[in-house]
């Protein structure tokens, strides 16, 4: 008698952020899915900071939501604080961020997965893949259970040969209190994959009752109601504050005394660490001229006293950690729940993948998340979404689903990974996106929802909401362009905003085009106020109109750049071509092209080591 199904369409290994999105996507599209996790009680666990979004990461969550993924909805349901970052800059830089309740986040994800009738669950550790004729056909668990499938999505996080470090101590583990996963790395190496080691760290968790918040700086959530999902999830009414404090020279000196006991400094950790989220040891060493570093005191949830000290990741001994912490303003009497630690783990350079996240060596095997050398919940979640969609497409013999760099931050991330690879944990930034003015957080629905609906992932409700916003925005823009404003009506408001007064009647769009003038500032004009009220115009529509008026010229310029980009992207290359035959191309160029096997001329042009002259030679070869 079979314990499970005879054969699944998709097996997802790992129940982290990548695994959750992969399982949900494949199951929603109609595949029979098995989600395998070492511990089903830790599905969607936020191993590090209990927050979603942030610079560029917020854009990714909005894109996941627009396509029909669940990370945005789960975040909204578990949020305890919302902030829009970089609001003082242009709209391309605006990035939503939410502090979450860790336990509610897990619960909401678990409920979503359990409601999906196409998803089964199995608790065990996978230590082998079943491979026949260079095609994956199932898994073998630690308990010896064989489970067959048409495709496998590997979302192993930090568990592959994970090794936890704390001072001079180390032990095997994929996360504190959870065992490492062994076996798969060796098998993949034997098959022909290359691999490496990376590292990351986490800060100590503190007892909030022992913190003197009067000595810190309060950081409140935004007054304006913000949420991630375009669906009708609730907007957060009551927000929990975070707090800011700083290290000092005294703190740095205490920590320095134990640097010889830090595994990152004494050579015991060889893995590559995140440059943009360094440990406190790295920050002190790298920025030796700085007397202090900013720390964020962040609650782990609504109904817990546990605190996450963002900015203090460390693997120094427990005694050193607590000694240093008690020299920080507000933490003089602090108690720790658990010490910070570092973890190193196996990853596989993502240049071994296709844009679908399927491996080039093994058919129907997909890698997603930290196994690809990325860091961050958001980066993992979007990879899981794309891998889950394409695993389903492979099973159903449907066309692959690929997002280009001009389509989404998700497209930028995946193209960066498979084209350029990474020699450090990859984190998304707005600067990585060439067309970031077109890839804003506010227009993710406009860019991607209809695509998600066509796939079968986004709901009709999402499409209806999108169409409503687009229609509202178009009508509002038309109204504003036709509405004239008298100087006597608006000059007082303009004066308060340090904007030049009117001398004659002008159209309202010319006022909104001015810096620092928002539609909400012009509500003194009765015609505008009544129009917004009578037509129930939402904040999303207002924001779209403001951006169109203020940045219309720049948007049109970037759209033209995208058209040029697409010309190269539409020039396909043979992935089986032997570039060593093209002797006119540089030696490095030939080597890199043979490794990456680009699918388009555009991708070839982004490969490190491939020069513009190499691209010109390829153009001649293509007869262009």
N, C-alpha and C positions, 0 to 999 in steps of 0.2 A: 504493500500500500504506500503510495506517494504522500509524503508529508506536505509537499508544496505542489505547485503546478508541474506538469510534465516538462514544459518549456515556456519560458517568459520571452516577451519581445525585447524588453530592456531590463537589465539588472543595474542598479545604481549602488555603488560601493561607497558608503560614507553618508552620514546624516547631518553634515554641516550645511552651511549656506549654499554651497554649490550643489550638494546632493539633494537638498530640499527643492530647489528650483528645477533641477533636472528631472526628478521624479514627478513633480507636479506637472511640468510641461508635457513630458512624454505620456503620462496618464491621461491628462486632459485631452490630448490629441487622439487618444484611442488605443495606445499601446498598453499591453498588460505588463505592469512594472513590479519588480521586487526591489524594495529598499532594504539593504543590508547594513546594519550598524553594530558596532561592538556593544553598544548600550543604547537601547531604545529610549531610555529615560533622559538622554542627553541630546536628543534631536534638536537642531537649530540652536545649540548652546552658543552664547556669546563669550568665547574663551577669553577675550581681552576686554576692550572698552565696551560698555553697554550703550553704544550709540551707533546710529546709521546716518549716512550722508556726510556732508562736509565739502570742502573744495573739490570740485570735479566728481566726487563720489555721489553727491546729491543729484547731479545730472544723470548718473548711471541708474540710481534708484527710480527716478522719474521715467527713464527709458524702459526699465524692466516693467514698471507698472503699465506704461502705455502699450507694450507688447502683449500684456496679459499675464505677466508674472505676479508673484504674491508679496515680494519683499516690501513694497510700498504700503500695502494694506496692513500687513503685520506690524510694520513700524507705526502706522497711525494708531492702531489698536493698543499698542504697548507704550506709546510715547508719554513722557512726563515733562518734556520741555522741547519747544521748537524755536529755532533761530534761523534767519536768513543771513548767511555770511556774505561779506564783501558788498553789502548794499551801497556803500559809498562809492563803489566803482561802477563801471558799465555793466549792462545786463548779461554780457557774456561771462562775467565773473561771479554772478549771483549763484549761491549754492546753498540749498536748504540742508539743515542738520537737525537731527532729533536725538535727545537723550531718552533712552528706553528703560522700561522695567524689565530686567533680565528674565525673570520667571514668566511674566505675562507673554513676552516675546516667544519663548519656547512653547508655551501652552497654545498660543494662537497658531503657530506653525504646525504643531502636532494635530490640532483639530482640523486644519485645512487638508492635511495629507490623509487623515483618517476618513474624511468625508468623500475622498476621491475613491470611487468603487473599483478603479483599475489598479490601485496600489495595494500590494501585499507587503508585509514587514517580516524581517527575520533578524534575530539577534545572534550574532556570531562574528568572528574575525575571519576575513578572507585572506588566505596566505598563498593562493595559487589561481592563475587564470587557465581555463581550458582553451587551448589553441590548436586548430587543425587547418592545414593548408594556408597558413598565414592569415587565418580568420578566427576571431574569438568566438567561442561557442558556449561559454559558461564559466563557472567558478568552482573552486573547492575551498571549503571553510576549514578552520582549525580543528573542528570536531569531525572532519572527514566527510561532511555532507557535500555531494555533488549537485549542483543546480545548473540547468542548461538554459541558454538564452540565445537570441539572435544578435544581440549587441550588449556591450557593457560600457558604463560610464564610471570611470575611476576618479573619485573625489576624496582623496586620502588625507587632505589637510597636512598637519604636522606629524602624522602617525607613522609614516614609513621609516622604520629604524629610528624612531624618535629617541633622543637622549636629553634628559633634563639635567641642568647644571645649577647648583646653588653653592657658592663658595668653592671649597675643595671637593665637595660631594657631587656625585652624579649618579643617575640611575635611569634605566630604560623607561620610557613613557611617551605617549603621544600628547598628553596633557596632564596636568596635575591630578593624580589619583586614577589615571586611566592607562592601560598598557599600550605599548607600541605595537605596530603591525610589522611582522617580519615575513620574508619569503618572496614577496612580489618583486622587490627591487632586484634580487639576484636573478630571478626568472627573466625579467625584462632585459637585464644586461646580457644574459646568455642568448637571448633572442637577437640582440643587436642594438639595443637602445644605449645611448650615452646618458650618464646621470651626474649629479653633483650634490653638494651639501649646502644648505642655507640655515640661517639661524634667525630667531626672533626672541623677544623677551616680553615680560609682563611686570607691572609694578606691584608693590605690596597692596593688600586690601586692608583698610583701616576701620576701626570702631568709631563710628560717627559721634557717639556719646562722649568721646574723649577729645573732641576737636573744639577749640575756642573760635567760633566763626566771627566773633567781633574783631579779631585781628586779621581777618582776610577781607578780600574785595568781593562783594556779591555780584554774580552774573545772572541776571534774570532772562527769561525767555522774551521773545518779541511780543509786543502788545497786539500787533496785527495777527489775526488767526491764520496759521499756516498748516498745511498738511501735505503729505506726499502723493496720495492716490487721487486720481481724477474721479474715482467713484465716490459714492456717498458715505464714506467713512466719517466718523465724528471729528469735529475740530476740537482741539484741546482747550478746555476752558480754564482749568486750574493748572498752573505750571510750577514745577519745582526748580528752585534756584541751584546753580552750580556756584563755586567760589574759587577765587584765584589767590595764590600765595607764591612765594619765591624762595629759592635756595639762597645761600649766602657763601661768602668766603670760608666761614667757619664750617659750614656743611661740606663744602668741597674738600677742605683739608682733612676732615674725618674720613670721607670716602677714599681720598687718595692714599691714606695710610694702609688701606686693605687692597689696593689695586693688584698687588702681587697674588692675592687670593681670588681675583676675578678670572674665571675661565676664558673670558674674551681677551684678556691681556697676557695671561701666562701660556697661551698657545694650545690649551686643551680644546677649545672650540675653533675648528678650522673653517666652518661654514661662513658664507657671505651674509652680512647683516643689512638691515634696511637703512640706507643713508638718510632718508627723510623722516625716520622715526627712530632715532638712535637711543641707546641706553643712556642713563645719566652719567655713567663712566665715560662713554664716547663723547658726550657733550662737553664734559669737563676737560677732557684731553684735547678734543678738536678745537674748542673755542676757549682756549686757556686765558685769553684776555678778558673774558666776561666774568664779572663778579657774582652774577646771579642768573638763574634760569627760571622761567615761568612754570608754575605747576597748577593744574586744575583739579579741584576737589569735586568729584562727581558722584552723585548718589547711584547706587545699583538698582534702586527701585522705589516704589511708593511706600512700601510697608517693611522696610529693612533699614537697619542702622549701618549696613556695610557700605563702605566708601571705596571708590576707585581713584587712585592718585595718578591722574594722567600726566605724563612727563617725567616719571620717576622709575622707568623700567630699569631693572638691575638684576645682576646675578651674584652680587656680593653676599658675604655671610650674613645670617639673620641678625647677629649682634651689631654688626656695622650698620645695617639698614635702620634698626630701631634707634641707635645712637645718633645717626645723622638726622633722622626724621624729627627727633625731639629738639633739634636746634632750628627748626623751621617755624616761622611765625604762625601761631594758631595750633601747632602740633606739639607743643611743649610737653604735654601729658598723654600723648596719643598711645593707643594700644593697637597692635597688629592682629588681624584675623589670620592672615597667612603672608609669608614673605614673597617678594618678587623672585622670579627665576628666569633663566634663559633655556631655550630648547633649540637643538639642531636636528635637522631632518633631511631626508632624501627628496630631491626634485629631479625632473627630467627636462632638459632644455627644450623650450617650446618650438624651436625650429624644426623639430621632428613631427610637427603636426600640420594638418591642412587648415584652411580658414574655417572649416566646419568643426574644428577641434578633434577630428578623427586622426589617429596616428597614421603616418605614412607607411609604417612597416607592417602593422597588424590591422586588417580590415575590420570595421565595426567596433573597434576599441577607441573610446574617447577619453581624453584627459581633461580635467576641469578643476580650477582652483589653485591651491598652493603647490600642487604637484607640477604646475607649469611655471613656477618661480614667481608667482604674484603674492602680494600681501593685502589684507583687507577683506572685510565681509562683502563689500559691494563688488569688488573685482571678482571675487569667487562666485557670488550669486549670478552675475551676468554671464559668466562662463558656463555655469550650470544650466542656465536657461537655454543658451545656444547649443550646448552639447545635447541636452534633452530633446530639443526640437529636431536636431539632425540625426540623433539615434533613431527617433521615430521615423523620420524621412527615409533613412536607410532601410528600415524594416519594411516600409510600405513602398519601396522603390520610387519615391518621389524626389523631385529636384531638391538639391541642398539649399539650406537657408543661410545666406551670408549677408552681413551688413558691411557696407563699405565705410571708409574713413569719412566720407561726406554725408553719411546717413546718421551716424550716432557715435557717441563716445565709446560705446561697446565695440563698434567697428574699428575705432582707433586702437583700442586696447588689444584686440585680437590680432590685428595687422602688425602692431608693434612687436607682439610676442613671437609670432611665427616668422616675421621678416627680419627683425633685428635681433631676436633672442634677448636674453637678459643675464647679466652677471651679478645682479643684486636683486633682492625682492622688489618686484615691479609694483609701483603705486601710480594710480592715475592722477594727473594734474591737468588743469585747463591749458597749460602751455604745450601739452603734447598734441592738442587738437588744432590743426591748421585752420579749420573752418568753425571755430568756437562761437563766432557771432551767430552762425546759423544753427549751432547745436546747443541751444540754451535750455535751461531747465524748464522754462515756461512753455516751450513749444514742442516738448517731447511727444505729447499726444498728437499734435498736428503732423509730426514727422512719421510716427510709428504705429498709431492705433489701427489704422485701416490695414496696414501690413499684418499686424497681429490678428485682426479679425479674419482676413483672407486665409491665414494659416489655420484658423480654427481655435486659436488660443484666447484672443480678446473677445469679450462679450458684445452683444448688440447694445447693451446699456452703455458701454464705453463709447461706441460709435455715435450713439444718440447724443451723449454728453458733448462729444467733440463737435458734432455738427451744430449743436446749439451755441457753443462758444464761438465757433467760426462765424456763424450767421450774426450773432450779437455784435461781434467785433466789427464786421463789415458794415453793419448798419450804424453803429456808433461812430465809426471813422467818417462815414458819409455825413452824418449829422454834424459832427465837429467841424468838418471842412466847410460846411454851409452856414455855420452859426457865427454871426458877427458880435463883437464885444465893444462896448463903449468905454472910453478912457475913465469916465467918472465911476463906472461900475467896478473896475478892476485895479485902478492905480494904487489904491491903498494896499491891496494884497501884494502887488508887485514890489512896492516899497519895502514891505516886511521881508521879502525874499531877496532884497538887494538887487532887484532887476529893474531895468530902465522903464520909466513910466511911458504910457501911450500918449501920443499927441493927436491921434485920430483913430477912428474905428478900424479894427482889424479882424480877420478871421481867427477863430479860437485855436486852430491847429498851429498858427505861427507863434502863439504864446506857449503852447505845450512843447514846441521845438526848442524853447529856451532851456539852458541848463538850470537844474534845481526847481523847475516848475512842473508840478504834477497835476493830473486831472483833479485830484482831491482838493488841491489848493484853489481851484476855480469853481468850487461848488457854490460860491456866493452868487454866481450867475444863475438866476432862477430857471431859465430854459434848460440848462444843463442838469441841474438838480432834479427837476421834474422828469426829464427824459430818463435819467438813470433809475429813478424810483418807479416810474410808471411801467417801464419795460423790464424791471427786475434784472438789471445788468450786474453780473457777478464780477468779482475782483479779477478773475482770470481774463475776462474779456477786456476790462479796463487796462490791465497790464499789457496785453497784446497791442492795443491801440497806441498806448504811450510809446512803446518800443518802436512800432512802425513809423510813428511821426518823428521821433527823435533820431532814429538811426536808419531811416529808409535808404539814404544814399549809400551808406556803408554796407547795408544788407544786399543791395543790388550789385555792388562791386564784388562782394564775396560770392554771390551766385554765379557771376561770370567766371571767377576763379574755379568754382566747382565744375563748370562746363568744360574748361580746359583740362582739369584733372580727369574727368570721365573719358576723354579721348584716349589717354594712355591706359586707363583701366579697361577700356573696351578692346584693346589690342591683346588678344590671347596668345599665350606661349605654350608650346608643347612641354608638358612636365616630364616627359621621357627623353627630351633632347640632351645630347652630350655636348656641353659648351666647350669642352677641351678641343673640339674641332675648329672653333673660331679663334685662330691664332692672333687675329688683330686685336682681340680683347685682352686687357691686362691679365697677368698671371693670377693676381689676387681676385680680379673680377670673375675669371673662369672658375676658380676654386669655390668662391662664394655662391655663384649661380648654380653650380652642380650640387652644392649642399642644400640650398634653400629650395631649388626647383620652382621658381616663381610661376604663378599661373597667368599673370598679365605683365605687360611692359611697365605699368605703373608700379606694381610690386617690385619688379626688378630694379627700378630707379631708386627705391628706398632701402635697398640692401647696403649695409656698411661695407665699403671696399669696392663697390661698383660705381665707377666714375661716369660723369656726363658723356665723355667720349665713348665709353663702353655702350651706353644707351644709344648713341648715334649709330654705332656699328650694328646694334640689334635692329634699329629702324631700317637700315639698309638691307639687312638680312630679311626683314619682313616685307621689304619692297614698298615701304612707306615714304 
